[in-house]
Amino acid sequence: MDLREAEGIEVWRYAAEHDFIIVSKDSDFHLMSTVHGFPPKVVWLRIGNGPTNDAVSLLREQHATMERFHADPDAAFLALG
């Protein structure tokens, strides 16, 4: 399924059905997390609209944090930035 043009709720449902974690700079997924709960889990990159390299650097720096988040069955949302 091509999700590049999908609405947020479509991405949400697809991620939930396939046990994916959503990683996004979009605050809409934070709101969906509080309204719908999980799955899916959500990682919110609070870095604004900077270059992709900023997101890559943050994800690499926070790899251990994200591993713990992924392993925690009660964790639904993680904000990084």
C-alpha positions in Angstrom: 0.0 0.0 0.0 1.3 3.5 -0.9 0.8 5.8 2.1 2.7 8.8 0.7 -0.6 10.6 0.0 -2.7 9.0 2.6 -4.6 10.8 5.3 -3.3 10.6 8.8 -6.0 8.2 10.0 -5.2 5.9 7.1 -1.6 5.8 8.2 -2.7 5.2 11.8 -4.9 2.3 10.9 -2.3 0.7 8.7 0.4 1.0 11.4 -2.0 -0.5 14.0 -2.9 -3.4 11.7 0.7 -4.2 10.9 2.2 -3.6 14.4 4.3 -0.6 13.1 5.5 2.4 15.1 4.7 5.8 13.6 7.7 8.2 13.6 6.7 11.7 12.6 7.3 15.4 12.9 3.5 15.9 12.6 1.8 16.7 15.9 -1.5 15.2 14.6 -0.2 11.8 15.5 0.3 12.9 19.1 -3.3 14.0 19.2 -4.4 10.7 17.7 -2.4 8.9 20.3 -4.2 10.7 23.1 -7.6 10.1 21.5 -7.3 6.6 20.2 -4.7 5.1 22.4 -2.4 2.4 21.0 -1.5 0.5 19.0 0.2 1.9 17.1 2.9 3.5 19.2 4.0 7.0 18.2 7.4 8.7 18.2 7.0 12.5 17.8 10.1 14.2 16.5 9.8 17.7 18.0 12.4 19.3 15.7 10.3 21.6 13.4 10.7 21.5 9.7 14.5 21.2 9.5 16.4 19.1 7.1 16.1 15.3 7.0 19.6 15.0 8.4 18.4 16.6 11.7 15.8 13.8 12.0 18.4 11.2 11.2 20.8 12.5 13.7 18.2 12.7 16.4 17.0 9.1 15.8 20.6 7.8 15.9 21.3 9.7 19.1 18.1 8.3 20.7 18.4 4.8 19.5 18.7 3.3 23.0 15.7 5.3 24.2 13.6 4.1 21.2 14.6 0.5 21.9 13.3 0.8 25.5 10.1 2.5 24.2 9.6 -0.3 21.7 10.1 -3.0 24.4 7.8 -1.4 26.9 4.3 -3.0 26.4 2.6 -0.1 28.3 4.3 2.8 26.4 2.2 4.4 23.7 4.0 7.8 23.0 7.5 9.1 22.9 8.5 12.7 22.2 12.1 13.4 21.1 13.7 16.7 20.4 
